[in-house]
Amino acid sequence: MNNTALKPLRSVGRRLLAVSAMAGLMGATLALPGKADTPERGGTLGLSVQLTTASLDPLYGNAAGADRTFLNLYAEQLVFQNGKYDFEPGLAESWEFQNDGKSLLFRLRQGVKFQDGTPFNAAAVKFNFERLMNPSIEHRKRASAELFESVDIIDDYTVRVNFKVRSALSLVRIASAEGSICSPKAIAELGEDFGRRPVCTGPFKMTSWSGNQFIAKRNPDYWQKGTDGKPLPYLDEVQITVQPNSAVRLVELRSGNVQFIDYLLPKDFDQITKNADLALLDTGKGMLEYIAFNVSKPPFNNRDLREAASLAINREALVKVVAPTVGSVLRYVESPEEMWVYDPSVVGHSYNLERAREAFRKSGFNGEVSLMVIQRDPDIQIAQLVQGMFASIGLKMKIEVVERQGFLDKMNSLRHDFLIARMEHNVDPDNLYSQFFDKSGVFNVTGVDRTETTRLVQQARGELDREIRRSLYRQVTDSVLKDYIYSWLIRIPYQAAVSKRLQNISLDANKSLTYDKLWLKK
Amino acid sequence: MIRYIASRLMQMLPVLFLVSVAVFSMTLLLPGDPTLSMLGENASLADRVALRERLGLDLPLPVQYLRWAQNVVEGDFGRSLRNGEPVSEMLLQRVPATTQLAIMAIILAILIGVPCGIIAALNRNSFGDVAATSVGMFAMAMPSFWLAMLLVMMFSIHLRWLPPSGYVPFLRDPMDSLRLMLLPAVTLGTILAGLILRQTRTSMLSVLSADYVRTARAKGMSERRTILRHALRNALIPIVTVVGLQMGALLGGAAITESIFSIPGLGQMVVDGIFNRDFPAVQGAILVIVTSILFLNLVIDIAYSWIDKRVLR
């Protein structure tokens, strides 16, 4: 093994530890009005959230962001990715890259127990990763599992995880849901029911899941200690209700029935800011609205027509109407500002009526185009505004409103002209770049040849240095903007709302709550 | 009577068979792919195809139906495609919630609608009659979503008397359960009360002018006895019909109210199931709803025969 080659990789690990320590010192918690100093113990925290989870088994969730709201209660990983996208020690006290970045050595925390009293150790880690890698288990994290090669037990509290290739995603996967370490005994004994009664090491034990209600009670044997020297968590119980209707979620918060709601609509911000007991919580997460043209068939196999359409859209006007004061123009597959890949220098498609008219004239098109949207807000509202903007250059457009599943069906079989959809940033830029610009990406629904961007995306995935990755993603962005295959529209930030009684709020990289240090002011 | 009930039960079997075929076919013919909600929209095509094969969704429709029907007869409704929960367990949680809501709402509706309808009929064209009829029409016209939000704003946010949402099974904590179910029951009950009030008033008006009522009065029978024993009993059949139909509708169609008040009921199970293409959940829930409605109809028919013996002839 070439030790010189490993030095920078080891230093990456050390840097990450240093960053995490700093984040801890600075307080990764969000500054909220009414932040009290001495944590109080006890109480039940109520949350009303928009989305449910498909399973409480970390390998069977199907929506990273939504799943994490539940997962953070009862499960933990070897490393934790915080809200600034940096890594902190979790069930592992430290880690280092080895074997030219193809292996990660973890030194595990001692004295940790699963919620069923069995010990957490290297054998448990090996069991969980081998379950992830087991091809006969039809779990939903297959794409992640492909990265893993094997797990070696060095001693009771040291393990080495080997990967098939060097990848920037290795540590990300370890910190994701699929990296959760749960009780081997419970997994073996409960079978399919493990998805409803998980047993891991987290601060709370799931005690009930009935329809849209989830209840978790304090894990008295949790390994972390609070500022008072007693075991965390501070709260006795957490109750999560899944309520898809935002108006109802808001009512639940205002009535004091819950202390946290997610996905607050911009029109409701006022109700929170004017209420002395409540506060907005900027999660840093946002809904990115975009148009995707289907270039596999007319009319949008015509580049001039795509250019005309893209330049005819006044994105500032869209922001003013759809998300006034909080929204912003979306220039590209834009990450949150605090993510290392964020690039303020990218210039997106700018509104230019003259150039749009000229491109439209050059396209020679005089028919009608059909824009497919899902039956939901604000997509329909955006579609109607775009329809008016297109009319100003003479482009006729009809709107086809489709129910979600029908939309996906039509989109995947390329039976549309163009569509409005939305996306969200994940914990690593690879998620969106590979889904949109890799030839096998599931959102690559434009019918375009992706050889060059596929190469760049895959190269970026193999690099551990964030600066190199950033420049590769920039090349992808420039290439995509030139083709007018996507037209990025607006970004609408997700705000949560909380009771000011809720203290010590901290979010993970998925922008989901972490519960271990949360407490409620009496 | 026993023969009557047995023959009605026998008639249910072909209806249930036809409903099961219709429900099964319609859910599977919906556009969209359940594997998308199972695996997430980021799943690859190969993974989705493999899952479709494993679930047997690639088999011909009649084969899928026969497999499903055989399992249902054995009491196995399958597992939810969305979260793997056995559908029978989902039903065991949701049927009591929906039944409790329906019963509370219908009792409330009867307690308001029937007396108000009788009073309105007895005082035809008086101020009370006009007021009751107008309030009844207003109640019927109110969207349940709007009324629910008004009630929550009043009783949960301003007065803070009742929780805005949630559900506790009645057997676990009866008082808490009733408290949580009060606002949803009032929401549905108010709307139904308007309907029952209108029906009671119309029914009573038609019997109050009948010869036997006039005869009862001529015989010197007290007004109270005339109304309750003679008029109301004969006016009951259309009222019972309306109550029965509404009870049936409540068992399957209170999805909006269930959703607003976070009640894990059958209506919400059907709606969620349709949006997520969770076929076993939708099929199980609809089958239970249809069966309940069929049984409810039987109960109504028995009630008819108790009210009016001529029905049995």
Boltz contact constraints between the chains, C-beta under 6 A:
constraints:
  - contact:
      token1: [A, 54]
      token2: [B, 82]
      max_distance: 6.0
  - contact:
      token1: [A, 54]
      token2: [B, 83]
      max_distance: 6.0
  - contact:
      token1: [A, 55]
      token2: [B, 83]
      max_distance: 6.0
  - contact:
      token1: [A, 55]
      token2: [B, 84]
      max_distance: 6.0
  - contact:
      token1: [A, 62]
      token2: [B, 39]
      max_distance: 6.0
  - contact:
      token1: [A, 62]
      token2: [B, 40]
      max_distance: 6.0
  - contact:
      token1: [A, 63]
      token2: [B, 40]
      max_distance: 6.0
  - contact:
      token1: [A, 140]
      token2: [B, 39]
      max_distance: 6.0
  - contact:
      token1: [A, 142]
      token2: [B, 47]
      max_distance: 6.0
  - contact:
      token1: [A, 195]
      token2: [B, 84]
      max_distance: 6.0
  - contact:
      token1: [A, 210]
      token2: [B, 93]
      max_distance: 6.0
  - contact:
      token1: [A, 211]
      token2: [B, 93]
      max_distance: 6.0
  - contact:
      token1: [A, 211]
      token2: [B, 264]
      max_distance: 6.0
  - contact:
      token1: [A, 212]
      token2: [B, 262]
      max_distance: 6.0
  - contact:
      token1: [A, 212]
      token2: [B, 264]
      max_distance: 6.0
  - contact:
      token1: [A, 241]
      token2: [B, 262]
      max_distance: 6.0
  - contact:
      token1: [A, 243]
      token2: [B, 262]
      max_distance: 6.0
  - contact:
      token1: [A, 248]
      token2: [B, 260]
      max_distance: 6.0
  - contact:
      token1: [A, 251]
      token2: [B, 152]
      max_distance: 6.0
  - contact:
      token1: [A, 251]
      token2: [B, 164]
      max_distance: 6.0
  - contact:
      token1: [A, 252]
      token2: [B, 164]
      max_distance: 6.0
  - contact:
      token1: [A, 252]
      token2: [B, 165]
      max_distance: 6.0
  - contact:
      token1: [A, 254]
      token2: [B, 157]
      max_distance: 6.0
  - contact:
      token1: [A, 255]
      token2: [B, 156]
      max_distance: 6.0
  - contact:
      token1: [A, 255]
      token2: [B, 157]
      max_distance: 6.0
  - contact:
      token1: [A, 255]
      token2: [B, 164]
      max_distance: 6.0
  - contact:
      token1: [A, 257]
      token2: [B, 163]
      max_distance: 6.0
  - contact:
      token1: [A, 257]
      token2: [B, 164]
      max_distance: 6.0
  - contact:
      token1: [A, 405]
      token2: [B, 32]
      max_distance: 6.0
  - contact:
      token1: [A, 405]
      token2: [B, 277]
      max_distance: 6.0
  - contact:
      token1: [A, 406]
      token2: [B, 31]
      max_distance: 6.0
  - contact:
      token1: [A, 406]
      token2: [B, 32]
      max_distance: 6.0
  - contact:
      token1: [A, 408]
      token2: [B, 36]
      max_distance: 6.0
  - contact:
      token1: [A, 409]
      token2: [B, 31]
      max_distance: 6.0
  - contact:
      token1: [A, 409]
      token2: [B, 32]
      max_distance: 6.0
  - contact:
      token1: [A, 442]
      token2: [B, 42]
      max_distance: 6.0
